[in-house]
């Protein structure tokens, strides 16, 4: 597996932080990633779980940016997820997930970690497919999801206490399962600032 990946829609080279169990880049530009078993990024506030081993494919973005992709998941076990990730180091990162809930439903989940993780479930979906978007606003960040790639729904607005060396990109996780496969397609990147935080346009 090559350490460097190039995506036509992204003007920066992507590199693996941790490689997945399997990876395919299609002719159409989609990224198919398979999580290794028992992989996740989560630092439990009570210290009961500390995992920082999920596959991640990241690049250094512009100061102001928007990265979006359509994610479709093979969600097999609880907490399996497709992820867009903001990453500084193992204690400062954030992720927007299309994840399998304990009730067996696909759900939008966000996690912001400044030392420990702040985990928030947002909305249940009817299928394991959605557009995910992370936006860099200079000193802060925003997370949105969409069902059609046009109408965006606000998930979270936050800051990371450390931003030096920030990278952004794609991840896949299988915290308690044997692995799941995610396809990221319709990837878009723009070195522009999100115009309206709440409406997502």
Backbone bond lengths (Angstrom), bond angles and torsions (degrees), N, CA, C in turn:
res aa  C-N    CA-C-N  psi(-1)  N-CA   C-N-CA  omega(-1)  CA-C   N-CA-C  phi
1 X - - - 1.463 - - 1.527 109.16 -
2 X 1.318 116.65 126.03 1.457 120.41 -179.13 1.528 110.61 -66.62
3 X 1.343 116.77 140.68 1.449 121.26 179.08 1.519 111.67 -70.35
4 X 1.345 116.99 -30.09 1.464 122.30 -178.44 1.515 110.39 -109.45
5 X 1.333 115.64 134.78 1.475 122.37 179.08 1.515 108.08 -124.02
6 X 1.336 116.23 137.49 1.453 121.32 177.62 1.525 109.20 -114.52
7 X 1.332 115.84 130.55 1.463 122.66 178.18 1.523 107.42 -118.51
8 X 1.317 117.41 128.79 1.467 121.49 -173.48 1.526 112.38 -55.94
9 X 1.325 117.43 -36.25 1.464 121.06 -175.74 1.525 113.43 -78.09
10 X 1.344 117.37 -9.82 1.467 121.61 -175.56 1.527 108.95 -117.32
11 X 1.330 118.68 119.89 1.466 121.14 -176.04 1.520 114.57 -80.79
12 X 1.310 117.73 16.91 1.455 122.88 179.43 1.525 108.79 -130.09
13 X 1.317 117.13 144.44 1.455 121.05 178.17 1.523 110.37 -70.24
14 X 1.326 117.00 141.55 1.462 123.16 176.79 1.524 109.23 -102.52
15 X 1.336 115.13 143.77 1.456 119.98 178.69 1.531 110.34 -132.45
16 X 1.317 115.00 149.83 1.457 120.12 179.26 1.521 110.35 -76.37
17 X 1.331 115.99 129.95 1.451 120.99 166.18 1.517 107.93 -81.30
18 X 1.322 116.08 -53.31 1.459 124.16 170.37 1.520 106.87 -132.40
19 X 1.303 117.77 132.40 1.459 121.40 -177.66 1.528 111.05 -76.77
20 X 1.338 117.89 149.92 1.465 121.59 177.12 1.524 111.40 -81.55
21 X 1.320 115.65 175.96 1.461 119.82 175.45 1.517 110.88 -67.15
22 X 1.343 116.52 -31.66 1.460 120.92 178.38 1.520 108.28 -155.13
23 X 1.322 116.77 151.34 1.453 122.15 -179.01 1.519 109.79 -149.72
24 X 1.341 115.82 133.96 1.462 122.50 176.01 1.520 108.19 -135.64
25 X 1.314 116.85 131.34 1.463 121.64 172.21 1.520 107.70 -108.68
26 X 1.324 116.65 118.13 1.455 120.79 -173.99 1.523 111.46 -79.88
27 X 1.311 115.31 164.70 1.462 121.33 177.33 1.527 110.42 -60.62
28 X 1.314 117.16 -32.94 1.467 121.83 -179.61 1.530 112.56 -77.65
29 X 1.340 117.25 -4.84 1.453 120.32 176.67 1.518 115.23 97.42
30 X 1.329 117.95 3.29 1.460 120.64 177.74 1.524 110.32 -76.16
31 X 1.329 115.93 153.31 1.455 122.55 177.50 1.518 108.71 -113.70
32 X 1.320 116.86 121.90 1.460 121.57 176.88 1.523 108.43 -110.30
33 X 1.332 116.25 118.86 1.456 121.99 -175.45 1.520 109.95 -123.88
34 X 1.318 116.87 137.65 1.459 122.18 177.01 1.521 109.20 -116.02
35 X 1.322 115.60 125.80 1.461 120.87 -179.40 1.523 110.80 -74.88
36 X 1.305 116.09 142.41 1.456 120.51 169.05 1.528 109.12 -74.46
37 X 1.320 118.54 156.03 1.472 120.86 178.71 1.526 112.32 -60.62
38 X 1.348 114.13 145.67 1.466 122.40 175.47 1.529 112.03 54.48
39 X 1.330 115.80 53.29 1.462 121.78 177.70 1.523 109.87 -124.48
40 X 1.339 115.53 138.28 1.462 120.73 -176.50 1.519 109.33 -166.90
41 X 1.326 115.82 166.65 1.457 122.73 164.55 1.518 106.35 -123.09
42 X 1.332 116.62 108.99 1.459 121.74 178.62 1.517 109.32 -163.11
43 X 1.332 116.42 131.87 1.465 122.33 176.08 1.526 107.17 -121.60
44 X 1.311 115.96 100.24 1.459 122.36 -175.11 1.530 110.97 -60.69
45 X 1.350 118.00 132.66 1.463 120.35 178.91 1.523 113.61 -58.29
46 X 1.342 118.03 -26.03 1.467 121.61 178.31 1.527 112.49 -92.86
47 X 1.326 116.46 -0.55 1.448 120.38 177.89 1.510 115.09 80.39
48 X 1.341 117.51 9.92 1.463 120.31 -175.75 1.527 112.34 -77.29
49 X 1.331 116.65 -28.72 1.460 121.45 -179.69 1.519 108.59 -134.29
50 X 1.311 116.81 127.85 1.461 122.08 171.69 1.521 106.89 -133.56
51 X 1.342 116.39 107.04 1.463 121.58 179.84 1.527 108.63 -130.82
52 X 1.315 116.84 128.25 1.467 121.23 179.32 1.529 109.36 -140.97
53 X 1.330 115.93 52.40 1.461 119.59 -172.20 1.522 114.34 -129.79
54 X 1.325 118.97 10.61 1.465 118.75 -179.05 1.524 110.77 -72.62
55 X 1.331 115.54 151.72 1.464 121.25 178.75 1.524 109.71 -62.91
56 X 1.336 116.78 138.15 1.452 120.38 177.43 1.520 110.11 -147.00
57 X 1.328 115.26 135.05 1.457 124.48 -179.50 1.524 106.76 -119.26
58 X 1.347 117.43 109.64 1.454 121.04 -164.20 1.530 112.38 -130.17
59 X 1.340 115.04 158.99 1.466 121.55 174.54 1.521 109.04 -143.22
60 X 1.321 116.01 162.99 1.466 120.99 177.95 1.527 108.70 -86.59
61 X 1.327 117.63 116.37 1.461 120.24 -177.16 1.525 111.40 -85.91
62 X 1.325 115.67 174.20 1.449 121.58 169.85 1.531 108.75 -72.10
63 X 1.334 117.22 167.32 1.461 120.57 -178.37 1.522 110.80 -60.00
64 X 1.310 116.47 -41.52 1.464 122.05 175.74 1.521 107.80 -116.61
65 X 1.319 115.96 128.32 1.460 118.55 -173.23 1.522 110.57 -159.75
66 X 1.327 114.58 165.73 1.461 122.68 169.51 1.524 108.21 -138.41
67 X 1.335 116.43 127.45 1.456 122.55 175.93 1.517 108.30 -123.03
68 X 1.326 116.13 125.49 1.466 120.17 178.60 1.523 109.90 -135.39
69 X 1.332 115.11 157.86 1.457 121.65 176.82 1.514 109.23 -160.68
70 X 1.318 115.31 151.72 1.458 119.95 171.34 1.526 107.65 -86.44
71 X 1.312 116.23 126.87 1.464 121.63 -179.52 1.525 109.79 -112.02
72 X 1.303 115.42 131.18 1.473 121.54 172.66 1.522 107.44 -126.73
73 X 1.336 116.36 129.78 1.465 120.51 -169.26 1.519 112.32 -121.62
74 X 1.316 113.90 147.67 1.454 122.10 166.19 1.524 106.07 -97.78
75 X 1.336 116.51 85.04 1.468 121.35 -174.17 1.529 108.86 -86.67
76 X 1.323 115.77 105.86 1.459 121.49 -174.47 1.523 111.53 -98.68
77 X 1.328 116.11 -50.07 1.458 121.74 -175.86 1.530 110.61 -114.85
78 X 1.310 115.94 161.29 1.459 121.42 177.55 1.531 110.14 -55.62
79 X 1.321 115.23 135.32 1.470 125.65 179.25 1.520 114.30 75.78
80 X 1.336 119.48 -0.21 1.463 119.88 167.83 1.523 107.65 -54.73
81 X 1.343 118.01 140.99 1.465 118.44 -176.22 1.515 113.39 -160.25
82 X 1.338 113.56 150.13 1.462 123.39 162.68 1.513 107.17 -92.75
83 X 1.331 117.15 140.40 1.460 120.52 -169.34 1.523 111.53 -138.33
84 X 1.333 116.65 134.07 1.461 121.69 159.08 1.519 106.10 -99.56
85 X 1.327 116.16 133.14 1.462 120.18 -169.31 1.515 112.80 -128.09
86 X 1.327 115.54 140.51 1.458 124.47 166.81 1.520 106.24 -107.71
87 X 1.332 117.56 127.91 1.466 119.43 -172.39 1.523 111.32 -138.33
88 X 1.333 116.13 126.68 1.460 121.94 172.73 1.524 109.48 -109.26
89 X 1.334 115.90 -56.51 1.454 122.14 175.01 1.527 107.43 -154.93
90 X 1.325 117.70 -174.79 1.465 120.49 -172.91 1.521 113.76 -67.31
91 X 1.334 117.85 -12.76 1.467 121.24 179.70 1.527 112.97 -112.69
92 X 1.324 118.27 -0.74 1.465 122.11 -178.79 1.526 108.67 -139.36
93 X 1.327 115.05 102.66 1.449 120.77 -177.97 1.530 109.46 -165.68
94 X 1.315 115.77 169.44 1.472 121.47 175.74 1.514 108.70 -149.29
95 X 1.336 115.04 153.71 1.460 118.31 177.98 1.525 110.81 -145.18
96 X 1.313 114.06 146.00 1.463 123.34 173.25 1.518 106.59 -112.65
97 X 1.331 116.61 122.50 1.467 121.40 -169.50 1.521 112.61 -120.68
98 X 1.317 114.71 143.98 1.461 122.75 161.14 1.523 104.17 -103.43
99 X 1.318 117.02 106.15 1.466 122.37 -161.62 1.531 112.19 -130.45
100 X 1.325 116.30 150.37 1.464 121.40 174.25 1.524 109.15 -83.50
101 X 1.318 116.34 122.85 1.463 121.41 -178.54 1.527 110.48 -79.05
102 X 1.349 117.73 167.18 1.463 120.53 175.11 1.527 112.48 -60.17
103 X 1.343 117.15 -21.81 1.462 121.70 177.52 1.527 112.27 -85.85
104 X 1.332 117.27 1.96 1.456 121.88 177.74 1.509 114.51 82.61
105 X 1.339 118.11 17.88 1.459 122.41 -177.63 1.522 110.70 -109.01
106 X 1.336 117.32 145.68 1.465 119.01 172.82 1.525 110.06 -71.15
107 X 1.315 116.82 139.71 1.447 121.18 -171.36 1.534 110.24 -149.58
108 X 1.324 116.28 149.10 1.458 121.75 172.01 1.529 108.51 -86.97
109 X 1.318 115.60 124.91 1.462 122.64 -177.34 1.527 108.63 -131.59
110 X 1.325 116.69 142.79 1.464 120.20 174.21 1.518 109.91 -127.87
111 X 1.325 115.25 147.57 1.463 121.89 177.65 1.523 108.24 -135.77
112 X 1.319 116.88 126.55 1.462 122.49 175.42 1.522 107.52 -117.16
113 X 1.326 116.39 128.65 1.458 120.66 -176.24 1.518 110.83 -122.67
114 X 1.310 115.27 115.05 1.455 123.78 170.64 1.529 106.85 -123.80
115 X 1.317 115.15 79.54 1.463 120.98 -173.24 1.513 111.61 93.31
116 X 1.346 116.95 -57.92 1.460 122.83 172.12 1.525 108.50 -127.90
117 X 1.314 117.04 166.30 1.462 121.56 -172.91 1.521 113.03 -91.22
118 X 1.319 115.34 138.07 1.470 124.77 172.58 1.519 106.14 -109.80
119 X 1.317 116.72 107.66 1.466 124.14 -169.66 1.528 109.75 -104.37
120 X 1.346 117.57 131.50 1.459 120.33 -177.20 1.520 111.22 -140.03
121 X 1.336 117.04 122.63 1.459 122.34 172.19 1.523 109.27 -85.55
122 X 1.351 116.81 135.84 1.466 119.84 -173.69 1.525 114.08 -108.35
123 X 1.328 118.11 -63.20 1.462 119.85 -173.53 1.522 109.71 -151.53
124 X 1.330 116.06 145.04 1.465 122.20 176.17 1.522 109.78 -87.20
125 X 1.335 116.64 138.39 1.464 122.40 179.23 1.526 110.01 -108.87
126 X 1.326 115.76 163.78 1.456 120.06 -179.91 1.524 112.63 -85.89
127 X 1.339 117.55 -19.12 1.461 121.12 176.70 1.518 109.45 -146.05
128 X 1.314 115.55 162.05 1.461 120.36 -176.64 1.520 110.60 -85.92
129 X 1.324 115.49 62.17 1.455 122.05 179.63 1.524 108.67 -155.23
130 X 1.337 116.30 133.50 1.460 120.78 178.60 1.516 108.98 -169.35
131 X 1.320 115.28 160.49 1.456 121.03 170.18 1.527 108.22 -86.38
132 X 1.325 115.76 135.56 1.448 122.22 176.94 1.525 108.33 -118.21
133 X 1.336 116.95 145.66 1.468 119.69 178.84 1.520 111.14 -145.06
134 X 1.334 116.15 135.25 1.459 122.76 171.83 1.522 107.43 -117.38
135 X 1.340 115.70 139.29 1.468 120.80 -177.27 1.519 109.68 -128.29
136 X 1.323 115.97 133.81 1.453 122.19 174.40 1.516 109.72 -98.10
137 X 1.337 115.86 127.04 1.469 121.91 -175.16 1.526 111.06 -116.67
138 X 1.316 116.53 29.94 1.454 119.78 -176.23 1.509 110.52 88.66
139 X 1.340 116.56 -94.59 1.464 120.82 -178.53 1.524 112.94 -90.70
140 X 1.303 118.12 -3.18 1.468 121.41 -176.47 1.531 109.56 -142.32
141 X 1.342 114.85 174.50 1.461 121.30 -176.84 1.522 110.02 -138.87
142 X 1.329 115.94 158.33 1.462 121.33 178.42 1.521 109.73 -137.08
143 X 1.332 115.27 146.76 1.459 122.79 178.36 1.519 109.13 -121.26
144 X 1.330 117.03 135.30 1.460 122.94 177.54 1.525 109.17 -139.60
145 X 1.341 115.93 158.20 1.463 121.28 170.64 1.526 108.85 -132.69
146 X 1.327 115.60 161.49 1.460 121.45 179.45 1.518 108.77 -147.93
147 X 1.316 116.32 150.05 1.461 121.03 175.75 1.518 112.26 -93.28
148 X 1.340 117.05 -21.49 1.459 120.26 -176.56 1.528 113.74 -125.16
149 X 1.325 117.91 -0.46 1.454 121.04 -179.09 1.513 113.97 79.94
150 X 1.329 116.80 5.16 1.466 121.10 -178.33 1.529 111.42 -121.33
151 X 1.321 116.38 -49.77 1.459 121.22 178.71 1.523 108.48 -95.38
152 X 1.342 115.83 117.10 1.456 120.99 -175.14 1.515 110.85 -104.48
153 X 1.331 115.97 143.35 1.457 122.81 -178.76 1.528 109.30 -115.46
154 X 1.324 115.34 130.84 1.458 122.76 -178.23 1.529 110.96 -68.70
155 X 1.329 116.40 133.84 1.461 122.07 177.50 1.525 111.48 -114.91
156 X 1.340 117.02 -46.83 1.463 118.40 -171.90 1.525 111.08 -164.14
157 X 1.337 115.80 147.37 1.458 125.05 176.54 1.521 106.49 -133.43
158 X 1.321 118.89 127.95 1.463 120.33 -169.26 1.524 110.34 -163.55
159 X 1.325 115.41 174.06 1.457 123.28 173.39 1.517 109.40 -126.88
160 X 1.318 115.66 152.08 1.458 122.29 168.69 1.521 107.95 -102.80
161 X 1.315 116.55 138.47 1.466 120.25 -176.35 1.521 112.12 -70.90
162 X 1.318 116.20 -22.75 1.461 121.89 173.88 1.526 108.14 -124.05
163 X 1.333 116.88 133.23 1.470 120.05 178.16 1.522 112.91 -130.75
164 X 1.323 117.20 -6.34 1.464 119.84 -179.52 1.524 109.86 -63.95
165 X 1.334 115.34 125.06 1.459 119.95 -178.68 1.515 114.05 82.40
166 X 1.335 117.78 17.92 1.467 121.62 -179.10 1.520 112.27 -54.92
167 X 1.318 114.54 136.76 1.458 121.75 171.50 1.533 108.80 -128.08
168 X 1.293 116.13 158.31 1.465 121.56 -177.80 1.526 108.52 -140.57
169 X 1.338 116.11 153.12 1.453 117.89 178.01 1.513 113.25 164.62
170 X 1.315 115.37 -140.54 1.458 122.59 -166.33 1.534 111.05 -119.68
171 X 1.335 114.61 145.44 1.456 119.93 178.53 1.522 108.96 -147.28
172 X 1.323 115.16 163.90 1.457 121.95 176.17 1.519 107.40 -145.19
173 X 1.330 116.76 142.67 1.467 119.61 -174.41 1.522 111.85 -138.54
174 X 1.333 114.31 154.30 1.471 122.31 174.93 1.521 106.76 -148.10
175 X 1.345 118.38 75.16 1.465 122.03 -170.69 1.520 115.47 -59.13
176 X 1.329 117.46 -39.36 1.463 118.96 -177.57 1.524 112.36 -122.40
177 X 1.333 116.74 -2.25 1.453 121.16 -176.59 1.517 113.19 -103.57
178 X 1.334 114.75 -174.47 1.460 121.65 -176.32 1.521 113.06 -92.94
179 X 1.345 117.58 5.05 1.456 121.21 178.22 1.508 112.07 125.98
180 X 1.311 115.71 151.68 1.464 120.79 175.20 1.513 108.41 -142.46
181 X 1.336 115.60 159.22 1.458 121.35 -177.79 1.517 110.04 -115.70
182 X 1.319 115.72 134.64 1.457 123.16 -177.96 1.521 109.35 -125.99
183 X 1.326 116.39 141.77 1.458 121.04 173.13 1.523 108.92 -117.92
184 X 1.332 116.15 121.58 1.459 122.84 173.73 1.523 107.95 -100.78
185 X 1.329 116.49 120.86 1.458 121.17 179.52 1.527 109.27 -132.53
186 X 1.312 116.30 176.60 1.467 121.44 -179.81 1.533 110.22 49.78
187 X 1.313 115.61 46.82 1.459 121.68 -177.50 1.529 110.03 -74.43
188 X 1.326 115.94 131.98 1.467 121.25 179.71 1.522 109.82 -132.94
189 X 1.326 116.00 139.85 1.466 121.21 175.88 1.522 108.56 -138.06
190 X 1.322 116.26 138.18 1.457 121.39 177.35 1.517 108.92 -142.45
191 X 1.328 116.60 134.96 1.465 121.74 177.96 1.527 109.18 -88.37
192 X 1.313 114.73 57.37 1.463 121.96 179.50 1.520 109.17 -134.91
193 X 1.322 115.97 161.09 1.455 120.64 -179.34 1.523 110.92 -92.38
194 X 1.317 116.53 139.73 1.443 122.71 174.93 1.532 110.02 -54.97
195 X 1.320 117.11 129.45 1.462 120.46 -174.46 1.519 113.15 -74.10
196 X 1.334 116.26 -43.93 1.463 120.01 -177.23 1.529 109.49 -132.28
197 X 1.317 115.99 115.91 1.454 121.56 -174.05 1.517 113.35 -61.32
198 X 1.334 117.25 -48.37 1.456 120.80 -171.34 1.527 112.57 -75.96
199 X 1.318 118.11 -42.81 1.472 120.10 -178.99 1.524 111.60 -82.44
200 X 1.324 116.81 -18.11 1.461 120.76 178.06 1.502 115.33 76.97
201 X 1.341 118.54 17.58 1.469 120.89 179.44 1.516 110.21 -114.59
